[in-house]
Amino acid sequence: MTTAHSPKLSTPPGQGTQPSPPPSMRLRELAFGAACAAALRAVARLGVADALGEQPLPVADLAAAVKAEPKPLRRLLRAVSCYGVFAEQEDGTFAHTEMSRLLREDDPHSLRYITLWCTEAWTWDAWPKLDEAVRTGRNVVEELYGKEFFVYLNEDAPESADVFNRAMTTSSRQSAQEVAALLDLSGASSVADIGGGQGHVVASLLEKYPDMRGTLLDLPRVVENADPRLLPGGALADRVRIVPGDCREDIPVTADVYIIKNILEWDDESTARCLRNVIEAGGPKARVVVIENLVDDTPSMRFSTAMDLLLLLNVGGAKHTTRSMEERLTAAGLVIDEISPVNPYLHAFDCTVPA
């Protein structure tokens, strides 16, 4: 199992490399992890990364740009700079780092909305009940709000739902090109993106293969905001069909290749129903590519295991290990031909429906 490296801590101005903290201090730091998450959220909401250009700036100038008080802002920036998000210079100014640039909205690899999503208001209600979720194996959101998680988001927390949609769009857009680069679909004439959100993956594959036709299937409220390339008048519109639907209920789509990316995280029965529906739709010899985050043997263990616990809290779902994913795919009747890394946090299970 690969273990993620500890974050590289910045050192105060004028000091050399500091020794690693003893276990007692490290545990104290972990216990205060909520402070780090809250500080990242505050930096993202204030727009500090967007206000800071390529040259270091005094805190007073940054405070004026983001409409904040200088003294509390300095305290906030010193807190996140301990983790390599911004860097304090010898003269007291602050400069960008590789991580702080990822909080800019205009960065091509921006994680601003992912940061906001992981620290939304409902998470602060749910995390304290993690022990309850572990005892029962059930999500805690329905008890907290009286509604299934996504119903709650869309009906009672529309701003949080918007953050979720933006975060998923950002994440999907960034990984879609990597998925398209990995997959060789040269022998196929059609591809279906099942539960594909706004369709970034199918759009990238259609751009890679000019003679291929594609289908995007997801919930009605999702596909109505599909990638502009797929909508009427878009560059790929004449080669794609958009199908509103729930893949756990039915998949009325025939294709040579089915892509299922980051949706098999529900309860086991829902996952099994989706896979059965894909197999029924594709029939013998159809190719099924399942793409998921894994919580084992990956450089992203800390992120993946945290997301796994968040899934337990909000929908009662789970991230998979390599073995649990293999078990679910083979139990559904698929033959796994190959498992390949897409990037450091995604793996592709390339499967076939047996004849």
C-alpha positions in Angstrom: 0.0 0.0 0.0 1.3 3.4 -0.9 1.4 6.0 1.8 0.9 9.7 1.0 3.7 12.0 2.1 3.1 14.5 4.8 2.5 18.0 3.7 5.7 20.1 3.3 5.6 22.7 6.0 6.9 26.2 5.3 9.3 27.7 7.8 9.1 31.1 9.4 11.2 33.8 7.7 14.9 33.6 8.5 14.8 30.1 9.9 16.2 26.9 8.5 14.5 23.5 8.0 12.7 22.5 11.1 12.7 18.9 12.5 9.6 16.9 12.2 7.2 17.5 15.1 7.0 14.7 17.7 3.9 12.5 17.7 2.2 14.5 20.5 2.4 17.7 18.4 1.4 15.9 15.2 -1.7 14.6 16.9 -2.5 18.0 18.2 -2.2 19.3 14.6 -4.5 16.6 13.3 -7.1 17.3 16.1 -7.1 20.9 14.9 -7.6 19.8 11.3 -10.9 21.6 11.1 -9.1 24.9 11.6 -7.0 24.2 8.4 -10.2 23.3 6.4 -12.0 26.4 7.7 -8.9 28.6 6.8 -8.8 27.2 3.3 -12.5 27.9 2.9 -12.1 31.4 4.1 -9.2 32.1 1.7 -11.3 30.7 -1.2 -14.4 32.7 -0.2 -12.5 35.9 0.2 -10.8 35.5 -3.2 -7.3 36.1 -1.9 -5.7 33.9 -4.5 -7.4 35.8 -7.3 -6.3 39.2 -5.8 -2.6 38.2 -5.6 -0.7 38.4 -8.8 2.8 37.2 -9.7 4.5 39.7 -7.4 4.3 39.4 -3.6 2.0 41.9 -1.9 1.8 43.5 1.6 -1.1 42.3 3.6 -2.6 45.8 3.7 -2.9 45.7 -0.1 -4.4 42.3 -0.2 -6.9 43.3 2.6 -8.0 46.3 0.6 -8.5 44.1 -2.5 -10.6 41.5 -0.8 -12.4 44.0 1.6 -11.0 42.4 4.8 -9.2 43.7 7.9 -5.4 43.5 7.6 -4.6 42.0 11.0 -7.0 39.1 10.8 -6.0 38.5 7.2 -2.4 38.2 8.2 -3.3 35.6 10.8 -5.3 33.7 8.2 -2.5 33.7 5.7 0.1 32.6 8.2 -2.1 29.7 9.2 -2.5 28.4 5.6 1.2 29.2 4.7 2.2 26.5 7.3 0.8 24.0 4.8 2.4 25.5 1.7 -0.6 27.6 0.7 1.0 31.0 0.0 4.4 31.9 1.3 5.4 34.7 3.7 8.5 36.5 2.6 11.3 38.0 4.7 9.7 41.5 4.3 6.3 40.3 5.5 4.7 40.2 2.1 2.9 37.1 0.8 3.5 35.3 -2.5 1.9 32.6 -4.4 2.9 28.9 -4.2 2.0 26.0 -6.5 -0.9 25.2 -4.1 -2.2 28.7 -3.6 -2.5 29.2 -7.4 -4.9 26.2 -7.4 -7.4 28.4 -5.5 -7.5 30.9 -8.3 -10.8 30.6 -10.3 -9.0 31.2 -13.6 -6.3 28.5 -13.0 -6.8 25.6 -15.6 -6.3 23.1 -12.7 -8.3 25.1 -10.2 -9.5 23.4 -7.0 -11.4 26.4 -5.7 -14.8 24.8 -5.9 -13.6 21.4 -4.7 -12.3 23.2 -1.6 -15.6 25.0 -1.1 -17.6 21.8 -1.6 -15.6 19.8 1.0 -16.2 22.6 3.5 -19.9 23.4 2.9 -22.1 24.3 5.9 -23.7 20.8 5.9 -20.3 19.1 6.4 -19.9 20.9 9.7 -23.2 19.5 10.9 -22.4 16.0 9.7 -18.7 15.4 10.7 -19.5 15.4 14.4 -21.8 12.5 13.9 -19.2 10.2 12.2 -19.2 7.9 15.2 -22.9 7.4 14.8 -22.5 6.6 11.1 -19.8 4.1 11.9 -22.0 2.4 14.5 -25.0 2.1 12.3 -23.5 2.0 8.8 -26.1 4.6 7.7 -25.8 8.2 6.5 -26.6 10.9 9.0 -27.9 13.6 6.6 -31.5 12.2 6.5 -31.7 12.4 10.3 -30.2 15.9 10.3 -32.4 17.4 7.6 -35.3 14.9 7.2 -34.5 14.4 3.5 -32.3 12.4 1.2 -29.0 14.2 0.6 -29.5 15.5 -3.0 -33.1 16.3 -2.3 -32.0 18.4 0.6 -29.3 20.2 -1.5 -31.6 21.0 -4.3 -34.6 22.0 -2.2 -33.1 23.6 0.9 -29.5 24.5 0.0 -29.5 25.7 -3.6 -26.2 27.7 -3.1 -24.5 24.5 -1.9 -26.0 22.6 -4.8 -24.5 25.1 -7.1 -21.1 24.7 -5.4 -21.4 20.9 -5.9 -22.3 21.2 -9.6 -19.3 23.6 -10.1 -17.0 21.3 -8.2 -18.1 18.2 -10.2 -17.8 20.2 -13.5 -14.3 21.3 -12.7 -13.2 17.8 -11.6 -14.8 16.1 -14.7 -13.4 18.6 -17.1 -9.9 18.2 -15.8 -10.0 14.4 -15.9 -11.9 14.0 -19.1 -8.8 14.6 -21.3 -6.8 12.1 -19.3 -9.6 9.5 -19.7 -9.7 10.1 -23.5 -5.9 9.9 -23.8 -5.9 6.5 -21.9 -8.7 4.8 -23.8 -8.2 3.2 -27.2 -11.6 3.1 -28.8 -10.4 2.8 -32.4 -12.4 -0.4 -33.0 -15.7 1.1 -31.8 -18.3 3.2 -33.6 -20.3 4.3 -30.5 -19.8 5.2 -26.9 -22.2 5.9 -24.0 -21.3 8.0 -21.0 -23.5 6.6 -18.2 -24.2 8.9 -15.3 -21.8 11.2 -17.2 -22.8 14.5 -15.7 -22.4 17.3 -18.2 -20.7 15.0 -20.7 -17.1 16.1 -20.6 -15.8 12.6 -21.1 -18.0 11.7 -24.0 -17.2 15.1 -25.6 -13.5 14.5 -25.2 -13.8 11.0 -26.8 -15.9 12.4 -29.7 -13.2 15.0 -30.3 -10.6 12.2 -30.3 -12.6 10.0 -32.7 -14.2 12.2 -35.4 -16.3 9.2 -36.8 -17.7 8.1 -33.5 -21.2 8.7 -32.2 -22.0 9.2 -28.5 -24.7 9.2 -25.9 -24.9 11.0 -22.6 -27.3 9.7 -19.9 -27.9 11.3 -16.6 -30.7 12.8 -14.5 -32.8 15.4 -16.3 -31.6 18.4 -14.1 -28.0 17.4 -14.9 -28.1 16.9 -18.7 -30.1 20.1 -19.3 -26.8 21.8 -18.4 -24.7 19.6 -20.6 -21.3 20.7 -22.1 -22.1 23.4 -24.7 -20.3 21.2 -27.3 -23.1 18.6 -27.0 -26.1 21.0 -27.0 -27.9 22.1 -30.1 -25.6 24.3 -32.1 -22.6 22.9 -30.4 -19.6 21.5 -32.3 -20.5 17.8 -31.5 -24.3 18.1 -31.4 -24.8 16.2 -34.6 -22.9 13.2 -33.3 -24.4 12.9 -29.8 -27.8 11.9 -28.2 -28.7 13.3 -24.8 -30.9 10.9 -22.7 -32.4 12.1 -19.4 -32.7 9.1 -17.1 -31.5 7.3 -14.0 -29.0 4.5 -14.7 -30.2 2.6 -11.6 -33.7 2.3 -13.1 -33.0 1.8 -16.9 -30.4 2.4 -19.6 -32.2 2.7 -22.9 -28.9 3.1 -24.8 -27.2 0.8 -27.2 -23.4 1.3 -27.7 -20.2 -0.5 -28.4 -18.5 1.0 -25.3 -20.0 2.1 -22.0 -18.2 4.5 -19.7 -19.1 4.6 -16.0 -17.1 7.2 -14.1 -17.2 7.9 -10.4 -20.8 6.9 -9.8 -20.6 3.4 -8.3 -20.4 4.8 -4.8 -23.9 4.1 -3.7 -25.1 1.2 -1.6 -24.3 -2.2 -3.0 -27.8 -2.9 -4.4 -27.9 0.4 -6.3 -24.4 -0.4 -7.7 -25.5 -3.9 -8.7 -28.7 -2.5 -10.5 -26.6 0.0 -12.5 -24.2 -2.7 -13.6 -27.0 -5.1 -14.5 -28.7 -2.4 -16.6 -25.5 -1.7 -18.5 -25.0 -5.4 -19.2 -28.6 -5.8 -20.4 -28.3 -2.7 -22.6 -25.0 -3.6 -24.2 -25.4 -7.3 -24.6 -22.6 -9.9 -25.2 -19.2 -8.5 -26.2 -20.0 -4.9 -25.2 -17.1 -3.1 -23.6 -17.6 -1.5 -20.2 -15.0 0.8 -18.7 -15.5 1.7 -15.0 -13.4 4.6 -13.7 -13.2 5.1 -9.9 -11.1 6.6 -7.1 -9.7 3.8 -5.0 -8.8 3.8 -1.3 -5.9 1.4 -1.6 -2.6 1.4 -3.4 -2.7 5.0 -4.6 -0.8 8.2 -3.9 -4.1 9.9 -3.0 -4.8 7.8 0.1 -5.5 10.8 2.4 -7.9 12.5 0.0 -9.6 9.2 -1.1 -10.2 8.0 2.5 -11.5 11.4 3.5 -14.0 11.3 0.6 -14.9 7.8 1.6 -15.9 8.9 5.0 -17.8 11.9 3.6 -19.8 9.5 1.4 -20.7 7.5 4.5 -22.0 10.7 6.1 -24.1 12.1 3.2 -25.4 9.2 1.1 -24.3 6.1 3.0 -22.0 5.2 0.1 -18.4 4.2 -0.1 -15.2 4.5 -2.2 -13.8 1.1 -3.3 -10.7 -0.8 -2.9 -9.3 -2.6 -5.9 -10.6 -5.9 -4.5 -14.1 -4.6 -3.7 -14.4 -3.1 -7.2 -13.3 -6.4 -8.8 -15.8 -8.3 -6.7 -18.7 -6.1 -7.7 -17.8 -6.2 -11.4 -17.4 -9.9 -11.5 -20.5 -10.5 -9.4 -22.5 -8.5 -12.0 -21.2 -10.8 -14.7 -18.4 -8.7 -16.3 -15.0 -10.0 -17.2 -12.2 -7.7 -16.2 -9.6 -7.5 -18.9 -7.3 -4.8 -17.5 -6.9 -2.3 -14.7 -5.0 0.9 -15.6 -4.2 4.2 -13.7 -5.8 7.2 -15.4 -3.9 9.6 -13.1 -2.7 9.5 -9.5 -6.3 9.3 -8.1 -8.3 7.5 -10.8 -8.2 3.9 -12.1 -9.9 2.4 -15.1 -11.4 -1.2 -15.0 -11.7 -2.2 -18.6 -14.3 -5.0 -18.8 -16.2 -7.1 -21.3 -19.7 -8.5 -21.2 -19.1 -12.2 -21.9 -20.6 -13.9 -25.0 
